[in-house]
Amino acid sequence: MLISSATADDAGVYQVSPDLALVQTVDFFTPVVDDPYDFGRIAAANALSDVYAMGGTPKMAMNIVAYPMAKLGALVLRSILAGGADKLREAGAVLLGGHSIEDDELKFGMAVTGFVHPAKIWANQGLKPGDQLILTKSLGTGIINTAIKGGLAKPETVKSLTEQMAELNKNAAEVLRDFPISACTDVTGFGLIGHLCEMIADTGRRVTLDSGAVPILPEAREFAAMGLVPAGAHNNRKFRENMVSLASGFDPVVRDILYDPQTSGGLLFGCAEQIAPALRRRLADCGVLAAVIGQVESEGAVGLFVR
Amino acid sequence: MKEIDTRGLACPAPVLLVKETLDREQPDTLLVRVDNEAARENVSRFLASRGFTPQSDGAGADIVITTAAGRNVEQSHEESGSAEPRERANNRKIMVLIGSETIGAGDNELGAKLMTAFIKTLKEMGGELWRLVFINGGVKLVATGSPVLADLLAYQQRGLMILACGTCLNHYGLMAEKQCGQTTNMLDIVTAMQLADKVITFG
């Protein structure tokens, strides 16, 4: 066993031979959008993401389904499964089977297995002084999902949110394999700040996060200003507050976005400043967002500083 | 005062419950009970975004949020899903202050005609017209015998707030003759001037 839940990494890794390790992860949740096919795509992209965040290649998956058959009928379920299957195909992974149970509340997700070379695993921790921090998707999915529940999000906002959440981290991960990155994770339930804190917890590192450079989905700021912030964002803040220093007078609306739990969020990684331009160019060529959102400092007090 | 109890609900449910109540009943003042800090912050933010001035008291599981001065932005929210044009959709608030029953100096008969035409044409401002305030001789326009009474009553019917200076009504002995609008005082007028995006003084 190379990596377990002890280090709060994205997936477990088990070494099979000197040049092969298995990456194992599982994720499932209740619907985040109304369209069943889109929900299937998003749930699959979200489950696959942990394998990419470890540097692995997804190889096989099992569906996990909790479903109210009497209430929703077979057609909705077929659409969800079709969305999931399409994403697996795009990832180059095969569906081995799955398990379903009858439940009052719909839930869907996957257990995914990937391969990785034991020497090429991307751990959460390993950031070095001088590294730049790069994020590959915009923030705000939790806040916009909250607005969708309240019937406040415009159709075009739902569309851009759906497309971002259904986008695999595959292209981003494939580019990163050609570069010596120092640490990588994907931004999910703990929010950007929560995952950044995981990357530097107990490492003695000091990181500056430049909130003005963080990409944010359309309308997320407006909804956060209306108080449409999920409970998870507040829980994330309570959990990590003691590691984080906000600039004085920091806008609480932006703060909540930085703590907002993300569904199928982007990769967050560190790399040396010298290679950052070439790496970002390659990501842009593949249609992947690559925002430099902060850096690892070489001196100063330990912790996360947000300005 | 409308009371909403959101205790026992996790975010964003308290905000959504308050939103539903606002959309359904459009209360002027609210009292919202919440039982955690996150809900306090979210509900306060939401009320502020809807034009209220929220204040909260208490701590822990017993927090009460009240809206003190009522709302100062009426129904400006775009996303309510309604197809009909919203009142004052672009949110600018225009206050018109009328200080006389006539407009301009020269001939009072002409001035009275101009004022009648002015009041009738004011509707062209649409939803941006926010307050119509009458002072000094202007208060005669809200009293019995006014040539524009029917127009003013129609404006009032559509939700425009019409105010008439109480001191002035007393001065002209017209308090009992007032046919539309609410009696107001100088503090009200000054506050309205401060809240308005534009004040037009005429007459």
Boltz contact constraints between the chains, C-beta under 6 A:
constraints:
  - contact:
      token1: [A, 146]
      token2: [B, 12]
      max_distance: 6.0
  - contact:
      token1: [A, 150]
      token2: [B, 16]
      max_distance: 6.0
  - contact:
      token1: [A, 152]
      token2: [B, 79]
      max_distance: 6.0
  - contact:
      token1: [A, 226]
      token2: [B, 46]
      max_distance: 6.0
  - contact:
      token1: [A, 226]
      token2: [B, 49]
      max_distance: 6.0
  - contact:
      token1: [A, 227]
      token2: [B, 15]
      max_distance: 6.0
  - contact:
      token1: [A, 227]
      token2: [B, 42]
      max_distance: 6.0
  - contact:
      token1: [A, 227]
      token2: [B, 45]
      max_distance: 6.0
  - contact:
      token1: [A, 227]
      token2: [B, 46]
      max_distance: 6.0
  - contact:
      token1: [A, 228]
      token2: [B, 12]
      max_distance: 6.0
  - contact:
      token1: [A, 228]
      token2: [B, 15]
      max_distance: 6.0
  - contact:
      token1: [A, 229]
      token2: [B, 42]
      max_distance: 6.0
  - contact:
      token1: [A, 230]
      token2: [B, 11]
      max_distance: 6.0
  - contact:
      token1: [A, 231]
      token2: [B, 10]
      max_distance: 6.0
  - contact:
      token1: [A, 231]
      token2: [B, 11]
      max_distance: 6.0
  - contact:
      token1: [A, 234]
      token2: [B, 38]
      max_distance: 6.0
